[in-house]
Amino acid sequence: MTPVVEKLGAEVDRWVADNDAQLVATRRHLHAHPELAFAEFETTSYLEHRLREAGLTPRRLPTGTGMVCDVGSGDPIVVLRADIDALPLADLKDVPYASTREGLCHACGHDVHTTIALGVALSLGRLDGLPGTVRLVFQPAEEVIPGGASEVVAAGVLEGTSRAFALHCDPGVPVGTIGLRTGAITAACDRIDVTLTGPGGHTARPQLTVDLVDALGRLITDVPALLSRQVDPRSGMSLVWGAVSAGVAANAIPQRGNLRGTVRMLDREAWKKAEELMRSLVERVAATTGAGCDVDYVRGLPPVVNDPRAVALMRAAALGTVSSDHVVLTPQSMGGEDFGWFAEVVPIALARLGTHGGGPPLDLHRGTFDVDERAIGIGVRMMARTALHALEADAAAPATGSAPPARTRRPAPGDTSARRAVDERREPDDEVQRPAG
């Protein structure tokens, strides 16, 4: 650790110790007032007030919700991202800070992520001598496909920056522990809807029509089996059907049937080719049944692939925050996380923040989810140090070549304006999912 990072990091530590109660109160306020994707107006106004009150100059994102706030000045510019939206789930906890909005709650820890990013902005904003700019991105709509991160990228927020970092609550890891991983840490997540059609008929005479229920069954079993022989097993590509519907009467062959599922993979190149492959497999199997077939494929989220150098900087920050035996290798998840869009522009790293304080783990995307609030201060200290380490490393990059140049092109992840509706909302298991055991 350099003297500058050590000195500024120690000042952040003191700020966190002095403001711990305020951080907890902020998290509880956010938890009690959840808002859904692209509707986070009150959350955005609250953040704007807090940042301006501290003398900072945040600016709203073009989406109407979400904020960008720079702390410090000059190059390099490193990004810390927090997601601010909640889920359409009822809060089932009996706590003073339970959701005040029926059917909505922060069941994925975004209230914690937001509080941590705000804490970093407020603590670093008091310091002199930052070796560059820390850009805090309070991102809307992580819980929808293709995710608010794609809007952040399209708006050019990352242009001219060198790296981006984020963290995510992990209820399966004890508070005080930080999980890191190089390479793929979360999976790409696409959605596929298949509609089959036929003339219908009587179950006594299936030979005179197209048996759609049988056709749906063939798709359910044959397509995943074929997929396993069409792609490299190392890509981690899988298709899992989540919904099937057809018919109303036991003795009538229906005219219409539907299948819905998700396609996930850990390899970015496989993700780029997934839509073409899935359409081909579904249409080939459906053709053998005689059913009409329509495939609606929604290209959702890329995998989050952690850059080795960015992970190394995060590891240095983690070791300066907790002891070495509390920095662990985190497993890969097949859940989706739209932070992967940021990798279209800059190297990224996503860390896991332990939030389990004892007893049975309170899993993500459930109305009972809660955290040990000691994790908040740890998150502020670790993310502030991450930014400091990255600023020093990237300030030295032109002379030493130790960091890759920032990619300043603006990608075109697609027109997402028509995908903000509620019916595009991801199923409640599409965030971070921990493996059994």
ABEGO torsion letter per residue (X at the ends): XBAAAAAAAAAAAAAAAAAAAAAAAAAAAAAABBBBBGAAAAAAAAAAAAAAAAGBBBBBBAAGBEBBBBBEBEOBBBBBBBBABBBBBBBABBBAABBABBGBBBAAGAAAAAAAAAAAAAAAAABBGBAEBBBBBBBBGAABOAEAAAAAAAAGAABGBABBBBBBBBAABBBGBBBBBBEBABBBBBBBBBBBBBAEEBAABAAABBBAAAAAAAAAAAAAAAAAAABBAAAGBBBBBABBBBEABAABBBABBBBBBBBBBABAAAAAAAAAAAAAAAAAAAAAAGBBBBBBBBBBBBBBBBBAAAAAAAAAAAAAABBAAABBBBBBBABBBAAAAAAAABBBBBBBBBABAEEBBBBBGBAABBBBAAAAAAAAAAAAAAAAAAAAAAAAAAAAGABBBBBABBBBAEBAAAAABAAABBBAAABBBBBBX
